[in-house]
């Protein structure tokens, strides 16, 4: 006796072959084929769009990271120049005021202004360093508008402290001139 499962499967194969041959002439079969083709096309387009979106996102992230690094470098250069110049001016003025004081001129008020200018310069440097650190640590993935605004605020605070330092140095020079003019 032959295998009974094989005997049962043969009619199913014949029936399947006949129905698929008739189904190819059926308009519903054609419609199903068109729907299947459209679905494949839509899936392919969806995949292409996802790839383009991902590529665009990567490009934007790369450009943002580059801009953040460039901004941090510009801030570093700019503030280091300002701070170095103001520090040099402060030291020169302090030396000059010490020489005037050794010469018998009362420049205590001017020296107080210089000391205040040094404190202001240090505060400005701290604000600038903190702003630069925030901008340097930002990447496109961990970018936060709040952190960027905080860094911008620190940058403005640093600028104001440096302006205050310059004004204090000008005041110290004026006080020294007045003290020197009064000593004569």
Secondary structure, 3 states (H helix, E strand, C coil): CCCHHHHHHHHHHHHHHHHHHHHCCCHHHHHHHHHHHHHHHHHHHHHHHHHHHHHHHHHHHHHHHHHHHHHHHHHHHHHHHHHHHHHHHHHHHHHHHHHHHHCCCCCHHHHHHHHHHHHHHHHHHHHHHHHHHHHHHCCCCCCCHHHHHHHHHHHHHHHHHHHHHHHHHHHHHHHHHHHHHHHC
